[in-house]
Amino acid sequence: MLPFRERSRFGIRARLLTLLLPCLLALLVLDSWNDYRAQHDLMQDAYDQAMLEPVSALEHSIALAADGSIRVQAPFDVQAMFDVTRPQHKFLHVGLTALPDKPGQSAQPASEVTLIGVADLPPPPAGAGADNPFAWYDAHYQGYPVRMVALRRTVLDGHAQPYQVLIQAAEGTGPRVQAQADLLREELLQGARMVAVVLLLVWLGVSWSLRPLERLRKSVQASPPDDLMPLDARDVPHEVVPLVDAVNHHMARRQQMLAGQSRFLADASHQLRTPLAIMLTQAGYALREPDATRMRETLHAIVTQLTRSRRLCEQLLALAQASQVADKPSSPPVVDLNRVAREVVLQYLPLAREKNQDLGWIDARGEASASDDADAPAAPVAPVAARDMELHEALSNLVHNAIRYTPAGGRITVSVQIGGGQVCAEVSDSGPGIAPCRRDSVFERFAQAASADGSVHPAPGAGLGLSIARAYARRNGGDIELADGDAPAGGAPGLRARLRLPLAHDSSAQPA
């Protein structure tokens, strides 16, 4: 079962819905508000237009009676037209007010005479109708909010007396408010239906798109544990094909690693089986041998085989450790490769003298003697970001190989140089060298080197030294390369093994 933290992660559906839902809701609110405002204005215009019709009809119905007074003709027809929609709280008013005969003539304000309708409708506010003959305003009448329109007009009676006619229409706002509420509810329902349909389509689309991945998951779970065949990416969406390709690439690398491990185990078993078989035979011979002297010779041979087997086991363990992926620390330690190389030379100097070989040392700052007992300088001369023990093991294998294959009286030189942002530790010998066509294959496990003339070196060994050295070098960000040695004319070609590592960036060390 997956850990809780992994199981609680958002899936593709949840991610899409989390991204789309706020955007859809924001668009729904904005679009619904815009539509509501537009239809609200249209509805207001429609209701207002319906109120203008009786006012206009009353305006054209004002005429002179036979006695010269001002009257409203056909008021019942206008009232019937006003009441045809059966609204609540609808009122009309036509009022007549006498004006002074001459401009500037002062007179007592005359009272208004109501010709038709109710007489107590709220008057229009001051200044209303300055730009438009129709004055629109909202008011309250009999405790109800009403929408009102007023029209003022000046007329003359039969005696040339001026009068001001005020025509008003009032309508309760209840039907308008109800219509606006219905409109807003319809807009919200329509938007909600749209959001639901979009979310459903997203859910179904993601489910349909993930169906090939679900089939791929089931096929992977149903496959045997040792099945590392590539996944079939033909039916998956093209956006997921790079992921499937990456998984296939990882499985291929895993298959190569497992094949390499199997080959390594097979080779290691073969290398260990031979000395074990020899020791078993020698032990059986020693048990049957009555002569104590020959028995001791047989035991010495067994000890020799045990020593070689122990060396082989140590090399196998070192190779396995070097092949592991290194955990990169936050700040890798800085190691002086010049000091490590000098320690390796001092370690193998007795073995070289035992074989009558000249093992020399060239310091990164200049030539020096390997037998010099002076302490190494405190400041790093050739700093590299690597592990001290692993660099020591890599150089030890290079020097050990040089001592093994260089004949007696030969010359071996270990040197360290700095240049081009790199540090190079070089082991040069005057041995038989390695054929250029074989220099890549000698880094393989249990490979025996062939000299420049093509003959295999008879020196004993399991063929793991160069493999271990390169594995440790690459583990620390470097590599090992082989080149021809600086051999004298007519002599053995020799070999140069160079361990290259990047120069530590935080160092100010420079070559001498």
Protein Blocks (a to p, Z undefined) as FASTA:
>chain_A
ZZfklmmpccfklmmmmmmmmmmmmmmmmmmmmmmmmmmmmmmmmmmmmmmmmmmmmmmm
gccdfkopacdehklmmmmmmmmnopghiadddddddddfbghiacdddddddfbdcfkb
ccddehihklpmbdcddddeehiacdddddddddddfkopacdddddddddfklmmmmmm
mmmmmmmmmmmmmmmmmmmmmmmmmmmmmmmmmmmmmmmmmpcfklccdcdfklpcfklm
mmmmmmmmmmmmmmmmmmmmmmmmmmmmmmmmmmmmmmmmmmmmmmmpmblklmmmmmmm
mmmmmmmmmmmmmmmmmmmmmmpccdddfbdcdddfklmmmmmmmmmmmmmmmnopacdd
ddfkbccdfklcbdcdfbdfbdcdddfklmmmmmmmmmmmmmmmpcghiacddddddeeh
iacdddddfbebjafklmmmmmpghiacddfkopacfbgcehlmmmmmmmmmmmnopacd
dddddddehiaebjaddddddddfkbcbdcZZ
